């Protein structure tokens, strides 16, 4: 039986402190980041979604919500 996470988008995460990168199923993202940061960094949020991806997603969401509209 296939794993449900195989059918989901995978998000790149990075930890500059550990010098590691990974791709994690969207449904496991929060748990993976929290677990890594708790185990290895005393809860400090050092492992994060790849900043370039996070910025691109934020731009897409803002555009979809009309936040870039000039109000005209």
N, C-alpha and C positions, 0 to 999 in steps of 0.2 A: 504494500500500500504506500503511495507517495506521501511524503511529508507535506503538510499544508504550507509550510514556509517556502517550499520550492516554487509554488505558484504565485508568490507575492513579489512585488518589487523589492529589490535589495538596495540598501542605502550605504554609501561609503562612510566609514567612521575613521577618525584619526586620533592618535594620542602622541603628541610631540614629546612628552616626557619619556614615554616608553619607546619612542621611535617605531610605532606600529601602525598599521592600517588594516582594515578588514571591511567586508561587505556583510551587512546583517539584514535579515528579513524585516520588513517594516513592522510587523507585529511583535518582533522581539527587540526592537530598537531601544526603547526606554529601559527595559530590564537589563539588556546587555551593557548599556552605558553606565547605568547606576551600579550594577554589579562590579564592573571593572573599576570604576572610581572608588567604590567602597573598599574593595579588596586591596587595591594597589596604591591608592592616593588618599586614604583616610577621608573619603567622601568629597574631596575637592574635585570640581568638575574639569578635569584635564582631558579626558577622552570625550570627544564631541563629534557631531555630524560634520563631515568635511565642510569647512567654511565656504568654499566656492559653491558647493551644492546648496548649502543653507541659504546663501545670498540669492542664488538663482531661484530657489523655491519662494523666498520672500518676495522677490520681484514679480513672479508669476501670480502669486496670491494677491498682492497689492494691485496689480493690473486688473485681475479678474474682479476685484472689489471696486474698481473705479477710482482708486486712491491716486492714480497718476493723472486723472482727468483735470483739465485746467479750470473746470467750473463754468465754461462758456456754454 
